[in-house]
Amino acid sequence: MSEPSLRKRKAQLSRPDSNIEPSKPAVTQEKSRDYRRIIYAVCLLSVAAFIYQYPEVIEKLLNEWLGFSEDDATIDGSNSDSIVDFSADVAKQNAVVEAFKHAWLAYERDAMGDDEYHPISRKGTNLTEAGGIGYTVVDSIDTMLIMGLTGEYARSRHWVANKMTFDRDANFNTFETTIRVLGGLLSAYHLSGQDSIYLEKAKELADRILPTFDTPSGLPLSQVNLGLRKGVYDSDYPGLVSTAEVSTIQLEFRYLAHLTDEDIYWEKAEHVMAVIKAARMPHGLVSIFMNAVEGKFATSAIRLGSRGDSYYEYLLKQYLQTNQTENVYREMYDDTMTAIHNHLIQQSPTTKMTYTSELVPERNQQGQISWRLTPKQDHLVCFLGGSLMLGATKTGATVHKISIPPKPRELTKEGLRDWKSGVELVKTCMRTYDTATGLAPEIVHFRIPSDGMEVSALAPMDWYIKGAKHGAPAVYDARYILRPETIESLFIAFRLTGDKRYRDDGWRIFQSIQKHCRVGTGGYASIINVDQNPAEQEDKMETFLMSETLKYLYLLFSDADVLPLDEYVFNTEGHPLPIFNPTIRTGFS
């Protein structure tokens, strides 16, 4: 071979991208493999030695991934052995109390006894032409007791004792009447030191509701004629009942049974859960409608928002209500949380925001059903973040007493999963408050790769209000109707972590409510478009403003000894009910 050819050959061998491989003797290749094995072994031993010598570093990385802080510290960075500061923020508490009084005194002035209040027109309305049953009054009483508003409470009690009547020949929603009025009366009974007037009224109301359970399946009908003591089908959904509505009356009826020692309230409510468990769908989730005759799920959407939300909420709360003695509810809860993680929890493509989707059934020409995943999340779903965190410390605990915040080793694998998802969902819900008013819309959609939208000011990277267009009339999804769910999660998250950022988030929401929802003459109004500033108000003040939104804000800034989470469960309308040891054995498994 000539000298130029030899140089060319050497150059090819020296280039990294050369396709020419120099031959190696078999012995050399075997030695090379031995060297690699030795290197791998040394690396593994080094990693093992590092983990053994510096376990706190590994734990730190795990903590950061789970949302915990360094060395098992609280999220705000304090040492785990230090005392978490749960002292009340009195100034912010007082601001919330003044807001409650601004809402209540306007209602009392203009509409005392009416079911609902309209602050702009300064008038009240009732849910039926036959008259109301005092939704707003009863929904607010326990908040007055918690805040120490003795004058307002005394006048409200007088109305309940002397003017409240359920003898109305008209249809009321079974679920709403149970969670707002029955739940409010039971909570008032407990917090007032067992004032008998509340228990008497609660028992009368429950007796009028009981006939709704008289269906072939035992699932209660959606409406009740309180005057006639008769269950009524919802004409909009003949033969069907809402899953959330039939499964979110249990805390109230079970507590009433405990107080009165009358098993019928317990048995009627518990039978509903037995029917739902028997009808379990293969994936462990529930459709939003059930057949009231057959007791089976109807082909309908699967979601954690309206008509589905509180079913998931009450699985955990029923387990907690009876002091974690009914394992059937723990099993149902654990099963369902796994299903939620497997099918509904997603991440946005850009900043990896954790959110929940819905499954919508679609039938093809052959009659076969498929499920379409839709990246839609109601504000109602924002209860789930705090609920998952609370559940992680109860059903997912490996020790009896959990640290604040919990340490990774104190939680099971599922508990760690639920804690992380809960923390991230609270963050996501707070992100939806990044609007022109600082208030969250009723419904948001999240970006997915197939949505075909360009990233722009009108189509944000992660979430958006579907149908919203600059300069066009506001879509329904853009409303803020004084909802409490995010604040509820902030309250629970603060109690479980002591992290001040949850209080800071709650304060920002409160300030936005004060700025955009407060009506000068009294009361608070809903907002038509959260992305319009100054905001346009709607003449409606929901009763849950005083029963939930302002109550949870007050508790967020209270000392942790006020209604501690290991002594109380809150019904889905924010009414605290005490945890008790049941005397009735669970009737199904």
Secondary structure, DSSP 4 states (H G I P E B T S, - for coil): --HHHHHHHHHHHHSTT--PPPP--HHHHHHHHHHHHHHHHHHHHHHHHHHHH-HHHHHHHHHHHHT--GGG--TTS--TTSPP-----HHHHHHHHHHHHHHHHHHHHHHTT-SEEETTTTEEE-SSTT----HHHHHHHHHHHHHT-HHHHHHHHHHHHHT------SEEEHHHIIIIIIHHHHHHHHHTT--HHHHHHHHHHHHHHGGGG-SSS-PPPSEEETTTTEEE--TTSTTEEEHHHHTSSHHHHHHHHHHHT-HHHHHHHHHHHHHHHHT--TTS---SEEETTT--B-S--B-SSTTTHHHHHHHHHHHHHTTT--HHHHHHHHHHHHHHHHHTEEE-TTT--EEE-EEEEEE-TTS-EEEEEE-EEEGGGGHHHHHHHHHHHHTTBSSSS--SSPPGGGB-HHHHHHHHHHHHHHHHHHHTT-SSSS---SEEEE--GGG-PPPBTTB-SSEE-TT--TTSPPPGGG-B----HHHHHHHHHHHHH--HHHHHHHHHHHHHHHHHTB-TTSSB-EES-TT-SSPPEES-B-THIIIIIHHHHHHHTS-TTSS-TTTEEE-TTS-EEE----SSPPS--
